[in-house]
Amino acid sequence: MKKHGVEKRRTWRKLHLAVDVDTHEVIAAKVTRVNIGDAKVLPTLLAPQRRSISKVSADGAYDTREC
């Protein structure tokens, strides 16, 4: 990219995963474009879960007031 610029046909995607730390099971997954903020995806990952969620661990991208 540095040498030839941005390629028009390829775009980055981000995969967001919700994983159960006890069983290591992926309980939710969401693919977004690179311009969608991580904090906006968190509610859509956690909302459809039918289990009780007591704690969430994430990287600094999720460190917002909404999360």
PyMOL CGO cylinders between C-alpha atoms (Angstrom):
from pymol import cmd
from pymol.cgo import CYLINDER

trace = [
    CYLINDER, 0.00, 0.00, 0.00, 2.85, 2.40, 0.76, 0.3, 1, 1, 1, 1, 1, 1,
    CYLINDER, 2.85, 2.40, 0.76, 4.32, 1.99, -2.70, 0.3, 1, 1, 1, 1, 1, 1,
    CYLINDER, 4.32, 1.99, -2.70, 1.24, 1.70, -4.92, 0.3, 1, 1, 1, 1, 1, 1,
    CYLINDER, 1.24, 1.70, -4.92, -1.54, 3.31, -2.90, 0.3, 1, 1, 1, 1, 1, 1,
    CYLINDER, -1.54, 3.31, -2.90, -4.88, 1.86, -1.87, 0.3, 1, 1, 1, 1, 1, 1,
    CYLINDER, -4.88, 1.86, -1.87, -6.28, -0.94, -4.01, 0.3, 1, 1, 1, 1, 1, 1,
    CYLINDER, -6.28, -0.94, -4.01, -9.86, -0.17, -4.98, 0.3, 1, 1, 1, 1, 1, 1,
    CYLINDER, -9.86, -0.17, -4.98, -11.20, -3.73, -5.08, 0.3, 1, 1, 1, 1, 1, 1,
    CYLINDER, -11.20, -3.73, -5.08, -10.08, -4.88, -1.64, 0.3, 1, 1, 1, 1, 1, 1,
    CYLINDER, -10.08, -4.88, -1.64, -11.47, -3.57, 1.60, 0.3, 1, 1, 1, 1, 1, 1,
    CYLINDER, -11.47, -3.57, 1.60, -10.61, -4.59, 5.13, 0.3, 1, 1, 1, 1, 1, 1,
    CYLINDER, -10.61, -4.59, 5.13, -13.15, -6.35, 7.32, 0.3, 1, 1, 1, 1, 1, 1,
    CYLINDER, -13.15, -6.35, 7.32, -13.10, -6.82, 11.08, 0.3, 1, 1, 1, 1, 1, 1,
    CYLINDER, -13.10, -6.82, 11.08, -14.27, -9.94, 12.85, 0.3, 1, 1, 1, 1, 1, 1,
    CYLINDER, -14.27, -9.94, 12.85, -15.67, -9.38, 16.34, 0.3, 1, 1, 1, 1, 1, 1,
    CYLINDER, -15.67, -9.38, 16.34, -16.02, -12.46, 18.52, 0.3, 1, 1, 1, 1, 1, 1,
    CYLINDER, -16.02, -12.46, 18.52, -17.72, -13.12, 21.84, 0.3, 1, 1, 1, 1, 1, 1,
    CYLINDER, -17.72, -13.12, 21.84, -16.12, -16.14, 23.51, 0.3, 1, 1, 1, 1, 1, 1,
    CYLINDER, -16.12, -16.14, 23.51, -17.12, -18.00, 26.66, 0.3, 1, 1, 1, 1, 1, 1,
    CYLINDER, -17.12, -18.00, 26.66, -13.94, -18.05, 28.77, 0.3, 1, 1, 1, 1, 1, 1,
    CYLINDER, -13.94, -18.05, 28.77, -14.90, -21.25, 30.57, 0.3, 1, 1, 1, 1, 1, 1,
    CYLINDER, -14.90, -21.25, 30.57, -15.68, -23.41, 27.54, 0.3, 1, 1, 1, 1, 1, 1,
    CYLINDER, -15.68, -23.41, 27.54, -13.76, -21.43, 24.86, 0.3, 1, 1, 1, 1, 1, 1,
    CYLINDER, -13.76, -21.43, 24.86, -16.91, -21.59, 22.75, 0.3, 1, 1, 1, 1, 1, 1,
    CYLINDER, -16.91, -21.59, 22.75, -17.62, -18.75, 20.30, 0.3, 1, 1, 1, 1, 1, 1,
    CYLINDER, -17.62, -18.75, 20.30, -21.07, -17.55, 21.34, 0.3, 1, 1, 1, 1, 1, 1,
    CYLINDER, -21.07, -17.55, 21.34, -21.41, -14.64, 18.89, 0.3, 1, 1, 1, 1, 1, 1,
    CYLINDER, -21.41, -14.64, 18.89, -19.63, -13.31, 15.81, 0.3, 1, 1, 1, 1, 1, 1,
    CYLINDER, -19.63, -13.31, 15.81, -20.05, -10.16, 13.76, 0.3, 1, 1, 1, 1, 1, 1,
    CYLINDER, -20.05, -10.16, 13.76, -18.19, -9.00, 10.64, 0.3, 1, 1, 1, 1, 1, 1,
    CYLINDER, -18.19, -9.00, 10.64, -18.03, -5.26, 10.00, 0.3, 1, 1, 1, 1, 1, 1,
    CYLINDER, -18.03, -5.26, 10.00, -16.26, -2.86, 7.71, 0.3, 1, 1, 1, 1, 1, 1,
    CYLINDER, -16.26, -2.86, 7.71, -13.13, -1.18, 8.99, 0.3, 1, 1, 1, 1, 1, 1,
    CYLINDER, -13.13, -1.18, 8.99, -14.92, 2.17, 9.45, 0.3, 1, 1, 1, 1, 1, 1,
    CYLINDER, -14.92, 2.17, 9.45, -17.37, 0.80, 12.06, 0.3, 1, 1, 1, 1, 1, 1,
    CYLINDER, -17.37, 0.80, 12.06, -16.16, 1.45, 15.60, 0.3, 1, 1, 1, 1, 1, 1,
    CYLINDER, -16.16, 1.45, 15.60, -15.67, -1.49, 17.93, 0.3, 1, 1, 1, 1, 1, 1,
    CYLINDER, -15.67, -1.49, 17.93, -17.79, 0.09, 20.65, 0.3, 1, 1, 1, 1, 1, 1,
    CYLINDER, -17.79, 0.09, 20.65, -20.83, 0.12, 18.33, 0.3, 1, 1, 1, 1, 1, 1,
    CYLINDER, -20.83, 0.12, 18.33, -20.60, -3.64, 17.78, 0.3, 1, 1, 1, 1, 1, 1,
    CYLINDER, -20.60, -3.64, 17.78, -20.52, -4.70, 21.43, 0.3, 1, 1, 1, 1, 1, 1,
    CYLINDER, -20.52, -4.70, 21.43, -24.27, -4.33, 22.11, 0.3, 1, 1, 1, 1, 1, 1,
    CYLINDER, -24.27, -4.33, 22.11, -25.12, -6.39, 19.02, 0.3, 1, 1, 1, 1, 1, 1,
    CYLINDER, -25.12, -6.39, 19.02, -22.77, -9.14, 20.19, 0.3, 1, 1, 1, 1, 1, 1,
    CYLINDER, -22.77, -9.14, 20.19, -24.19, -9.32, 23.70, 0.3, 1, 1, 1, 1, 1, 1,
    CYLINDER, -24.19, -9.32, 23.70, -27.90, -8.53, 23.21, 0.3, 1, 1, 1, 1, 1, 1,
    CYLINDER, -27.90, -8.53, 23.21, -29.10, -11.81, 21.65, 0.3, 1, 1, 1, 1, 1, 1,
    CYLINDER, -29.10, -11.81, 21.65, -27.42, -13.98, 24.29, 0.3, 1, 1, 1, 1, 1, 1,
    CYLINDER, -27.42, -13.98, 24.29, -29.78, -16.02, 26.44, 0.3, 1, 1, 1, 1, 1, 1,
    CYLINDER, -29.78, -16.02, 26.44, -27.19, -16.46, 29.15, 0.3, 1, 1, 1, 1, 1, 1,
    CYLINDER, -27.19, -16.46, 29.15, -26.21, -14.28, 32.07, 0.3, 1, 1, 1, 1, 1, 1,
    CYLINDER, -26.21, -14.28, 32.07, -23.11, -12.18, 31.38, 0.3, 1, 1, 1, 1, 1, 1,
    CYLINDER, -23.11, -12.18, 31.38, -21.34, -11.07, 34.53, 0.3, 1, 1, 1, 1, 1, 1,
    CYLINDER, -21.34, -11.07, 34.53, -18.05, -9.81, 33.11, 0.3, 1, 1, 1, 1, 1, 1,
    CYLINDER, -18.05, -9.81, 33.11, -16.72, -8.59, 29.76, 0.3, 1, 1, 1, 1, 1, 1,
    CYLINDER, -16.72, -8.59, 29.76, -13.03, -8.42, 28.84, 0.3, 1, 1, 1, 1, 1, 1,
    CYLINDER, -13.03, -8.42, 28.84, -11.95, -6.47, 25.76, 0.3, 1, 1, 1, 1, 1, 1,
    CYLINDER, -11.95, -6.47, 25.76, -9.10, -4.42, 24.36, 0.3, 1, 1, 1, 1, 1, 1,
    CYLINDER, -9.10, -4.42, 24.36, -8.81, -0.64, 24.56, 0.3, 1, 1, 1, 1, 1, 1,
    CYLINDER, -8.81, -0.64, 24.56, -11.00, -0.07, 21.50, 0.3, 1, 1, 1, 1, 1, 1,
    CYLINDER, -11.00, -0.07, 21.50, -14.04, -0.96, 23.61, 0.3, 1, 1, 1, 1, 1, 1,
    CYLINDER, -14.04, -0.96, 23.61, -13.07, 1.48, 26.37, 0.3, 1, 1, 1, 1, 1, 1,
    CYLINDER, -13.07, 1.48, 26.37, -15.93, 3.97, 25.95, 0.3, 1, 1, 1, 1, 1, 1,
    CYLINDER, -15.93, 3.97, 25.95, -18.76, 5.21, 28.13, 0.3, 1, 1, 1, 1, 1, 1,
    CYLINDER, -18.76, 5.21, 28.13, -21.34, 3.27, 26.12, 0.3, 1, 1, 1, 1, 1, 1,
    CYLINDER, -21.34, 3.27, 26.12, -19.52, -0.01, 26.74, 0.3, 1, 1, 1, 1, 1, 1,
]
cmd.load_cgo(trace, "trace")
